[in-house]
Each structure stands twice: as structure tokens, then as C-alpha cells.
Amino acid sequence: MNLSILLITFGLLLIAGLGLDALGRLTRLPRITLLVLFGLAIGPSGVDLLPISVTEWYDIVAKLALTMIAFLLGGELSRNTLTAHGRAILAVSLSVTVVTVATIGLGLFAMGVGASLALLLAGIGLATDPAATRDVVQETGKTGRFAKTVLGVVAIDDAWGVIAFSIILGLVAGVGSGNGVADGLAEGLTEVFGAVLVGLAIGVPAAFATGRIAPGEPTLVEALGVVLLCAGLSLHLEVSFLLAGMTAGMVVVNFARHHDYPFHEIEHISWPFLVLFFVLAGAAVDFDALAGAGTLAAAFIVLRMAGRLLGGWLGGTVGGLPRREASLVGLALTPQAGVALGMALVASEATPAIGDTILVTTVATTIFFELFGPLLTRAVLLQVYGRKHLS
């Protein structure tokens, strides 16, 4: 790969991202949706204008961007937020996790889908798109209780999702390989606890060491160093970089008592990475593979939507949200992107017999949820708050 071509390509994509951001303000379409559509148009399945390897660079950019977002979402789970909204966040996240797995798994099994495939797709259905959700919340300017609850749920929701998927994959792979359920389950739990330990190992010293150069104010260099360590160590140890990033962010925000400002300096550089991430996500889509998705993808979409709605309503009711917010919170949690694709790749490698079906179905459904999910999140926020009122 010619370095000059790579730099020119990334530069043009970032400039195009600025234009799409402006277009989003005029059309009221989420800029995430516009970026994905732009990627679809210029990628190999479109006019094929990108001179770089989409697959290679998408994987690198996705891990960096998602670790940044995981860290920021972990930072949303401060003691004050959990005290004020913790009941709703915990109730909604647990309910959405359990109900979504049950709805997708049982629904697909009732349609005649094999148990292993149904369970793995149910686990993949738990993945959300924290980057898109957080960006839509920021773009609409909503900062009240409901918005904070949605951000908190997205952070914990992906954590539950990674944990549940790891356990499901361990069980399915263990039974399929003949190693036994216990060995598979142990492997899944090792990944989960390993990610938490990585987050703690980075987050605890960061909580006490950062914010000393500029007293009380964490610097951009400190923030980026923490995120890169989380991503790099997680990948090296083969544990979840999402869960590690969330853990580190949560530890820092709750234990860095000397910080006068939130540890959100990473926000200043996360958006350029997210522009590249969403454009390359759209460009990575293979339209030829989508033709084989058919009924299974359609059923997955319907069942996931049903699980989000029912789980959100049940959890919101138990968590004390007003009736209107409880009925809508599940729709705000529909975006899905890179995490789901990552889960699908891992599942396809572990279960080669059904790997192609998992990948094709996940690609097809991810496109749907990445295009229409941010629209639903935006619509819900405007419905709850109104177009002009901020709370």
C-alpha cells in the first residue's frame, strides 16, 4: 500500500464527512446513516472508488474507534449518574438482554432453525452500536434523564452482550467440538474476566496518575494513551476490548477524585476515527452475500425489534421510568454495527459448519439496523423531549 494514497484517501474521507455532517443538519438525517450510505456508494459494492483495502483498514479503525467509545460510555457510569438513574439503567439493560436473547432464540428455533444457530444469532442480537447511539444523543443536544438513561443502558448493554455471547459461544463450541460444556463455558468466562482485569489494571493507575500535569484536568495525551493501552492489551490477550474500555472508563470516572473536569478529552479526536469507521463499515458490505440472507434475516430483524421493545418496556417499568419513556426506550437501543460483525466473525470461526449463514445474516441485518437504527433513536429522543425543549 502506497502511504501517499492512504493518507490522501483518509483526508478526502474526513473532508467528505464534514460535508455529510452539514447535509445531516439540513435534512435532519443522522450523520451516521449518511456516512454508512456514502460508504456503500463508494465501496466495492458501489462504484468502487476506494483505492485501499477496505477489510484491512476497517478492522484497525473499528477497534480504535469502538475502544474510544467504550471508554467514554464507561465514563457515563459515574457515581452521580448511577445514584440518580442506576435503577432504570440496570433494570432496562438486564431486561433488554434477557428478553432479546429469549425472543430471538426461541423465535428462530420455533421456525425450524437449528439450536446452535438460533442461540448464536440471539447472542449477536444483543450487540448495539454505542458510537451511533452516543452520536445521535449528542447531535440532538438532549441531556436530561432519559438521554442519560439511554447512554447508561448502551454502555452496560454491550457489556452484558459481550458476557452473554461469550458464554453462549463457549457452550455451543464446547458441545460441537466434543470438549464438553464445562470447557467451553470456562473459555467464555476467562475472556470476560480477563477483559475486566485489563480494564482495572489500566483504569486504577490512570485514575490516580492522570490530571496531574494540568492540575485537575486530564490531557488529550493521557486519554489517548489509556485508550490505546486498553485496545492493544485486549487484542494481545484475546479478550474483549469493549469490556476492557468500559471498565477502565468507569474506574477512572469514579475513583479520580482530584479531577475537576470529566475525563472526556478523547472526544476531541474520536469523531475523525468514527467518520472513517462508519464510511468503511458501509464500504465493507458485500451485496452479493446479502442475496442469500432472505427469510432468516427478516425474521431476525422482526424478533430483535420485538425483544428490544418488550425488554425496554418491562425494564423501564420496573426501573421507574414514566410509562411513555418505558414504551419508547427499547426503540432507542436498536442501532447495531461493528460489535455485531465482530461477534459474527468470531462465531463463524468457532463453528465453521454454520459460519457462512451467521456471517451473511449478520451483515444483512446490520445494514438494516445501522441505516434505520439511528433514525429511530433520533425519533425517540425528539418524541420524549420535543424538537425544541432540552431538559
ChimeraX attribute file (.defattr): number of C-alpha atoms within 10 A of each C-alpha:
attribute: neighborCount
match mode: 1-to-1
recipient: residues
	/A:1	8
	/A:2	8
	/A:3	8
	/A:4	8
	/A:5	13
	/A:6	15
	/A:7	11
	/A:8	12
	/A:9	16
	/A:10	17
	/A:11	14
	/A:12	11
	/A:13	21
	/A:14	19
	/A:15	14
	/A:16	16
	/A:17	24
	/A:18	15
	/A:19	12
	/A:20	21
	/A:21	19
	/A:22	13
	/A:23	15
	/A:24	18
	/A:25	12
	/A:26	9
	/A:27	9
	/A:28	12
	/A:29	17
	/A:30	26
	/A:31	27
	/A:32	29
	/A:33	24
	/A:34	20
	/A:35	28
	/A:36	24
	/A:37	20
	/A:38	21
	/A:39	27
	/A:40	25
	/A:41	17
	/A:42	17
	/A:43	23
	/A:44	20
	/A:45	16
	/A:46	16
	/A:47	10
	/A:48	13
	/A:49	13
	/A:50	18
	/A:51	14
	/A:52	14
	/A:53	13
	/A:54	18
	/A:55	13
	/A:56	10
	/A:57	14
	/A:58	20
	/A:59	15
	/A:60	11
	/A:61	19
	/A:62	22
	/A:63	22
	/A:64	21
	/A:65	24
	/A:66	25
	/A:67	28
	/A:68	33
	/A:69	29
	/A:70	30
	/A:71	32
	/A:72	29
	/A:73	26
	/A:74	29
	/A:75	26
	/A:76	25
	/A:77	28
	/A:78	21
	/A:79	15
	/A:80	11
	/A:81	16
	/A:82	17
	/A:83	10
	/A:84	14
	/A:85	20
	/A:86	19
	/A:87	17
	/A:88	25
	/A:89	29
	/A:90	21
	/A:91	21
	/A:92	33
	/A:93	28
	/A:94	20
	/A:95	24
	/A:96	30
	/A:97	27
	/A:98	17
	/A:99	22
	/A:100	26
	/A:101	28
	/A:102	18
	/A:103	22
	/A:104	29
	/A:105	26
	/A:106	18
	/A:107	19
	/A:108	22
	/A:109	16
	/A:110	12
	/A:111	11
	/A:112	10
	/A:113	15
	/A:114	13
	/A:115	15
	/A:116	20
	/A:117	21
	/A:118	23
	/A:119	24
	/A:120	25
	/A:121	28
	/A:122	28
	/A:123	29
	/A:124	27
	/A:125	30
	/A:126	30
	/A:127	28
	/A:128	26
	/A:129	25
	/A:130	26
	/A:131	27
	/A:132	24
	/A:133	24
	/A:134	20
	/A:135	18
	/A:136	23
	/A:137	20
	/A:138	12
	/A:139	15
	/A:140	17
	/A:141	15
	/A:142	23
	/A:143	14
	/A:144	11
	/A:145	14
	/A:146	22
	/A:147	21
	/A:148	20
	/A:149	28
	/A:150	24
	/A:151	22
	/A:152	26
	/A:153	27
	/A:154	27
	/A:155	31
	/A:156	23
	/A:157	26
	/A:158	23
	/A:159	24
	/A:160	21
	/A:161	28
	/A:162	25
	/A:163	19
	/A:164	22
	/A:165	25
	/A:166	26
	/A:167	22
	/A:168	23
	/A:169	24
	/A:170	24
	/A:171	23
	/A:172	22
	/A:173	21
	/A:174	20
	/A:175	16
	/A:176	16
	/A:177	12
	/A:178	10
	/A:179	12
	/A:180	15
	/A:181	16
	/A:182	12
	/A:183	15
	/A:184	24
	/A:185	19
	/A:186	16
	/A:187	16
	/A:188	22
	/A:189	16
	/A:190	15
	/A:191	21
	/A:192	22
	/A:193	16
	/A:194	19
	/A:195	28
	/A:196	22
	/A:197	18
	/A:198	24
	/A:199	31
	/A:200	22
	/A:201	16
	/A:202	22
	/A:203	28
	/A:204	19
	/A:205	15
	/A:206	22
	/A:207	23
	/A:208	15
	/A:209	14
	/A:210	23
	/A:211	21
	/A:212	13
	/A:213	11
	/A:214	10
	/A:215	13
	/A:216	17
	/A:217	18
	/A:218	24
	/A:219	18
	/A:220	16
	/A:221	11
	/A:222	17
	/A:223	21
	/A:224	17
	/A:225	12
	/A:226	22
	/A:227	27
	/A:228	16
	/A:229	18
	/A:230	32
	/A:231	24
	/A:232	15
	/A:233	18
	/A:234	25
	/A:235	14
	/A:236	10
	/A:237	13
	/A:238	12
	/A:239	22
	/A:240	26
	/A:241	30
	/A:242	27
	/A:243	33
	/A:244	33
	/A:245	35
	/A:246	31
	/A:247	30
	/A:248	31
	/A:249	34
	/A:250	26
	/A:251	25
	/A:252	27
	/A:253	23
	/A:254	17
	/A:255	17
	/A:256	21
	/A:257	11
	/A:258	15
	/A:259	20
	/A:260	12
	/A:261	13
	/A:262	16
	/A:263	25
	/A:264	20
	/A:265	18
	/A:266	22
	/A:267	15
	/A:268	9
	/A:269	13
	/A:270	19
	/A:271	18
	/A:272	18
	/A:273	18
	/A:274	25
	/A:275	26
	/A:276	23
	/A:277	28
	/A:278	31
	/A:279	28
	/A:280	28
	/A:281	28
	/A:282	29
	/A:283	27
	/A:284	21
	/A:285	23
	/A:286	17
	/A:287	15
	/A:288	10
	/A:289	15
	/A:290	18
	/A:291	11
	/A:292	14
	/A:293	19
	/A:294	12
	/A:295	10
	/A:296	19
	/A:297	22
	/A:298	14
	/A:299	16
	/A:300	23
	/A:301	22
	/A:302	13
	/A:303	23
	/A:304	25
	/A:305	21
	/A:306	18
	/A:307	26
	/A:308	29
	/A:309	24
	/A:310	23
	/A:311	27
	/A:312	31
	/A:313	25
	/A:314	19
	/A:315	28
	/A:316	30
	/A:317	19
	/A:318	16
	/A:319	20
	/A:320	15
	/A:321	22
	/A:322	11
	/A:323	11
	/A:324	13
	/A:325	19
	/A:326	25
	/A:327	19
	/A:328	23
	/A:329	30
	/A:330	28
	/A:331	25
	/A:332	26
	/A:333	30
	/A:334	26
	/A:335	25
	/A:336	29
	/A:337	27
	/A:338	25
	/A:339	23
	/A:340	25
	/A:341	19
	/A:342	18
	/A:343	24
	/A:344	25
	/A:345	17
	/A:346	15
	/A:347	28
	/A:348	18
	/A:349	12
	/A:350	18
	/A:351	20
	/A:352	11
	/A:353	12
	/A:354	16
	/A:355	17
	/A:356	17
	/A:357	19
	/A:358	26
	/A:359	23
	/A:360	23
	/A:361	24
	/A:362	29
	/A:363	23
	/A:364	23
	/A:365	24
	/A:366	27
	/A:367	22
	/A:368	17
	/A:369	21
	/A:370	25
	/A:371	22
	/A:372	17
	/A:373	27
	/A:374	29
	/A:375	22
	/A:376	21
	/A:377	26
	/A:378	21
	/A:379	17
	/A:380	19
	/A:381	23
	/A:382	16
	/A:383	13
	/A:384	16
	/A:385	16
	/A:386	13
	/A:387	12
	/A:388	10
	/A:389	10
	/A:390	12
	/A:391	12
